[in-house]
Amino acid sequence: MKISIIVPTLNESAYIGRLILHLLAKHPQNKEIIIVDGGSTDHTIAIAKSFNLQVQSCETSRAKQLNLGASLAEHPNLYFVHADTFPPIDFYEDIQEAIEKGKAAMCYRSEFVDGPWLLQLNSFFTRFNWLVSRGGDQSLFITKTKFNELGGFNEDMKVMEEYPLIKTLLESSAIYLNPKKIKISTRKYQNNSWLRVSRANYIAFRMYQKGEDTAKIKECYNALLK
């Protein structure tokens, strides 16, 4: 099995090197990593290039970055990973398992690294197949065939670009929720309380459900956080 791993970046020099080493720790011959950078001004690009990876530049738009990476992928299986997350070391085998189960997609539950203890509550609810409990930080494996069939990520969306895709996958039972957990950075909690972030997340999700413009959602979300 061959997989193309797509990582969107924007000033991720604190994480990208460790993530690349982690992703290539097992079965490196069966993986390609594509870094799609949205205009970093730190050392992100230099670090990525030091691993002799494919590094592409793109405008600052996660949806466009993800779609560009998918269009460049050589392999039939796509794996989208955020730069500040660390999937289980056996993610390659987990993707194989999902395919064997007849699933076209897979994501993980969440485990938050450090941060407020109340995040254990957030982590608990990611065991359920609820859209509100899903997100891009949980990574996403999807076959290229299914990705293209669903039209990829909506490039008109400024935030929450993964939700329409995941919603369709959930409704069609095409996604496997692996019980393992992906480690997620809690850097946004360095300047914000658990309650402040939870409130911002809830308001953003409610606005999304009501069909609000995502530029407005992004503006509101950023205003709610320090």
N, C-alpha and C positions, 0 to 999 in steps of 0.2 A: 504494500500500500504506500502510495506517495501522497504527501500533503504539502500545501502551500500555506505558510503562516503569514498573515498580514497584520502588521503593527502600525497603527497611526500614531504619529508623535507630534508634540509641540513642546519644546523645552523640557525634555525628559532625560537630561544627562545624569541625573541622580539615580535613575532606574534602568536605563536601556542596556547598559553593559551587562549587568547582572541577569537581566531577563534573557538576553541572547544566549548567555552561557547556560542558563537553566533550560531553555527550549532545545538546545543542541546537545544536552547531556546524554541522551539516548537516541539511537537510530538516526544520527545526523545525515546519513547517506540517503534517507527516505524523506528528507525535509528540505524545503527551500524557505527562506525567510525574506519577506519583502517589507522594507521600512518605507512608509509613505509619510513624509514630513510636511507639516503645514506652516513652515516658516520659522523654525527654531532660530533663536539668537544666542543660544548657549552652545555646548559642545556635543549635542545630540548627534548631529550628522557625522562629525569626525569620529566619534566613538563607533557608530554603526558601520562606517566605512572601514574601520580598522579590522573588522571581522570579514572583510571582503564580501559583504552582502549587497544585494540590489537595493539601492536607496534612490527613491524618487521624490521630487518636490511637487507640491500641490498647494492650491490656495487653502487658507485656513477654514476647512469645512470637513468635519469628521466623516459625514456621509460620502462626500466626494473622494476623500482620502481612501476610505474603505473600498469604494467601487473601483477606483483606479488600481488599487492593489489586486482586486479580484480579476480585473481585465488583463493584468500582467502575469497572473498565475499560470504556471506550466502544468500543474497537477490537477486531477479531477476532484480533490477534496480540499476545501478551504477552511482555515481556522483563524478566526479574528480574535486578537488578543490585545487588550489595552496595556500600555507600557508599564503602568504601576501595579500590575497584578501578576501573580505567580500561580499558574495551573499546577495540578498534581504532577509529580515527576513522570508518572505513567500515562500522561494524557494521550500519547500515541496509541497505547493499548486500549484506552477508553474509547477512542474514536473507532478503532476496529470493532469493539464490542457493540457500539451503537449501530454500525453498519450491519453487523451480524444479526442484530435485533430487527433489522429491516427499517431502521430510522434514517431519515435524510438529514437530521440535525441533532445536536447535543449541546447542552450547557451544564454548568455545575451549580451547586449550592454556594453560598457565600460564607467566608470566614474573614473577619476583619482583624487586621494586624494592629494590636495595641488599641488605642482609642478608648472611649467611654465604655464601661462595662455593660451599659444598656444596649450596646450593639449586639450583644448575645441574643437579644429579642429579635432584632432585625434578621440575624442569621437564622434563627429558628424558623421564621416564616418563609424562608427561601426553599423549604422542602416541599412547598405546595405549588401546584401548577397554576398559579394565579399570575396574571399579567403584571399586577402591581408589585409582585415579588421578583420579577425578572428585570434584567438590565444588561447593558453592554459589558459591565465589569465582570460578569460571570462567564465571559468569553462565549464564542459561538462557533461550533463546527457545523458546516453545512456543505452538502455536495454542490459542486459547481452547476450541475444540471438543475437542481432545485433552486439554487440562488438565481440563476438566469430565468427560470420559469416564473419566479415571483417578482422579477424586475429589480432585484438588488435593494440597496438602501435608497430611500427617498431623498434626493439631493435638494429638495426645497425645504427640508426640515433643518432648522438651526440647532436644535437639541432633540434628544429622545428619538434619534433616527432609527434606532433598533426596534422600536415598539410595533410599528405596522408589520414588520417581517416576523417578529416573534409571535404576535397575535395570530397571524395566519397559520404559523407552524403549530401553535397550541390548539387552535380550533380544528385542525386536520389531524391531530395526534401524530404529527410527523417528527416531533422533537422528543428526544430522550433526556429526562432530567437525571443526570448522574448523581448518586447520593454522596459522592466525594465533594470536597470543598476547595474552592479556589481562594487563595490568599489575596485580599484586597487592601490597598493602602487606605489609611484613614487620615491623610494629610489635610483634608478639608476641615477636620475636627480640631486642628491645631489652633484655629482662631474662632471656632464656632462650637457652641454646646450641642449635645445630642438633640435637645429639644428644638434648637434653631434649625439644624439641618433636617430633622424629621419634618418639621413644619414646612420648610421650603420644598422638600420632596413631595409631600402630600398636596400642597397647593399646585405644584407643577403638574402632577399626575391628574388632578381634577381638571385643570385647564386643558390638558391634552384630551381627556375624555369628552369635554364639552366642545372640542374641535377648534380651540383657540389657535391663532397663528403662532407658530413656534418661535418666531422672533420676539413676540410679546412674552411668551413663556420664559425664554432665555433672559430677557430683560428683568422680568419679575423675580426669577430665581436668583440672579446675581445681586439684585437689590436686597434680597432677604438675608444674604450671607455677607459676612465680613470679608 
